[in-house]
Every structure is written in C-alpha cells, then in structure tokens.
C-alpha cells in the first residue's frame, strides 16, 4: 500500500474528494492540517486513514515533525501534495527533505513560481510572451515604459493569485507605486510587463508519469480580477465546451518544455483581442503563467459538470495506477456568474432559480474573503449551447439602473471574445508527439453532482488533537488524530467558487 500525505486536505472544502478517490484506489491517505479533527467535514474524516493536526501550517518545523511521525508510523512516504498554490514551495521542501521523488523538489521552484523565469520555458515551447522589466528605480522603469508604452502591469515576481497587482497608466501612478513598494514591500521583487489586450484562456490537464495528458479541458475568463475588484464589478468565467486546438497545442508544448509529470496543471494564456506588434495578431495565443496544481477553488467541480466526468478520480487513478480507463461524457458550457451586492438587478434570485433550475449546478453566497474577486452571490449552470449560456449571463447580470443598456452591451462584447473561430485556433506551435503509454481516457460520473458552496474553514488552534481508534473519541491526546472509513461518503458536495479574468493580468484559477 502506497502512503500519500495530503497537506491541508480541508481547504478548499471540496478537496476531500481528492482524498476519497485516493482511498478508494487502495492508498493509505494521511492528512496534515491545522483544523481540529472534530471540525472536519464528515466526508473528509471518512476519506482519511489518519489525520495529524498541527498548530500552524506556516510553521515548517511543526509540519516537518508531523511528516516524520507519519513516516515513522506508516513507513516510506510515496507521495506528498497539497494541490494548492499557496503550499507549493512548502510541498517541494518537504519532498526534498524526506527524499520523496514523486513531485517537484526545492531546486525546481524558481522556474514554476517566478514569472520572470517562466518566460524562458515559454520561449523553448515557441510561445510568445509579453516584454518585461524587473522593477528597479524610476529611471529604469521609465525607460522600459518608453519602449512599450502605458499602461503596464506590475505584480510580485513570486506571487499567488492576483494579489498586489497594479495597472499603471501614467508617470504619476508609477511614482505612487514605487513609493508604495519602498514603504510597504522593499524586500519584494516585482515584475513589470507590457499590457496585453486580451482575454485569458486556460489549459487544464492531468498529466501522467510519462508526461502525457490523460485529460484536457479549459476555461475562458473574459474579465480580469483587477477590473472586477477596482470597478466593484460582477464576475464571469466559464468552462468552454470544446477546447480550442491552439490552446491544446500550446498547453502540450508547455508540458513538454517544463518537463511536467504526474500532475494536475492549470496553464494560463492570453488570447489577444487586437493586434500588438511585439506579440502577434488578434486571436493569437500568448503565454501568461503556469500553475503546477489544479485550477483554483472549485473549478474542478465545474469541469466535472462540463464534461460529465470526475476529475478527482482521474487524478487519483493517475497517482495509483498511472492512467485511467473511464470515458468522457457529454460536453457542456459550464458558466459561473458572481453578482455584486448593492446593484439593482432586473431579476430576483427567485426568478433566476425558477428560470434556470434545470441548468443550475451550484448556488450560494460567496465567502467575504473571496468576494472581492468573485462577487457576493454565485450561480453555476450548464448549457448545451453558447446561446443558452449568453442568455443566462444576460439575465443574471441585467440591472435596473439607467446604465443597464451599457452593461448589456459590454457583456455582449466581452462574451464575443471567448469563442474563437476554427480558423483562428490552428496550432501556434508544433504538436508534440504525446502518444500516451496508457490510453488517454477520462472518468464519467454516473450522476451529476449538485454542489453548494460554503465558507472554507481555516481554523488555527493551539488545542491538542482528538485521537480516534475505531470510533472518534473525545479524549485529548498529543498524538495525531485518525479517521477510518470503509466506504466513500455519499454526501452532497459542499463547494465554493473561484476567481476570473479579462483583458490583462489575472488571478490564479
């Protein structure tokens, strides 16, 4: 039996599904988290063979000791993952220290975490990138801007999501940013890039141990997190019904360039909405950034809805067996819409639910911690046609204010960007020979999941863990907790949402 340590399996709250499928495949699933055992979702408890609570996941020594304890008790650790962008460097350090060779090591981190380093590997893949400058002083930045023009986008070279991202449109804004950096983050390295007029298309794939994709999908984010946050706007993104061939080719080329193996990946590309001399023509794919983890938040569930499949199982099959033999189901558009509180919408929540009840897959309030990028009330729905999806967006986001006509016009323009015609999606890079060692197939869920989002719990406590033998006890002990399950849970998925993107820089998905 292989030992798999899952770091922070409680966050996001849907990640228990990864654990369930691993356990169903006969793996010994060991969780390390900072949430008390009694507060874990029942589904997660049943999906773990053992749970070790630490006081703080940020404390490397404490997590190290947890891994050491589990290795001493269960034997050699075969896999260690969080599938979470925030912990990727921590995961790599633990693998390196415990000689776990089934994933990225510390020495691999620069090329997959630093945006400036990524560009070298994009170039190896034959994919255009935006020109950039590492932020230094006013003179250096101004010289770069004189070459590329305003606006420019500035963000941490090693950053998570769209946090601390700035769009600079004037010399005054440049001076303000440099003052902010000097006062607030003098130690942070920032990258400045030319502004790309584009929407964001993703390549989401599960890659086997030989570097071959066994599942591929993608989403379209026509709105940027910067714009959503700065304009206090609604948010939208969707899983595209059929992955464009140029996105597929670019994604596969990046897999090969970065040497990706045995991972769920989320790569982001710009699809240019107008010609830009330095990068190419309208419709062309331009590199944005790589993410060596699943698409963020609860987008895996949306992919399941869009492909009538179970990506959690496909991933777990890849881990346990090297591949999967489950076929893909019917394809749909899966649309996310996030309403912003304070706007006067034409249709009430009840009216939207009544009209789209047959299409709806996820409905809930978005946690405050995530609402800045995603709105306050979320809807996720499936559609067989693009026309149906566009009508859904028009209905959900229509407002009674005098600006409604403008809002609808802008929505139409945004949506028009997302479906490239067949002529524009021819491969922009040579299609690599990726004939799988195991026949590439994907899983099909026999029933469609109706997920409801909830607020992810990130409780940190100094209290000791709760030990479990055959039944959970209330006894306080210094030993790690243990969850035992003989059958996977049938509980309804509790789910959250994710961030979206538009014309330039965006957050992680």
Secondary structure, 3 states (H helix, E strand, C coil): CCEEEEECCCCCHHHHHHHHHHHHCCCEEEEEECCCHHHCCHHHHHHCCEEEECCCCCCHHHHHHHHHHHHHHHCCCCEEECCCHHHHHHHHHHHHHCCCCCCCCHHHHHHHHCHHHHHHHHHHCCCCCCCEEECCCHHHHHHHHHHHCCCEEEEECCCCCCCCCEEECCHHHHHHHHHHHHHHCCCCCEEEEECCCEEEEEEEEEECCCCCEEEEECEEECCCHHHHHHCCCCEEEEECCCCCHHHHHHHHHHHHHHCCCCEEEEEEEEEECCCECCCECCCCEEEEEEECCCCCCCHHHHHHHHHCCCHHHHHHHHHHHCCCCCCCCCCCEEEEEEECCCCCECCCHHHHHHHHCCCEEEEEECCHHHHHHHCCEEEEEEECCHHHHHHHHHHHHCECCCCHHHHHHHHHHHHHCCCCCHHHHCCCCCCCCCCCCCCCCCCCCCCCCCEECCCCCCCCCCCCCEEECCCEEEEECCCCECCCCCCCCCCCCECCCCCCCCCCCCCCC
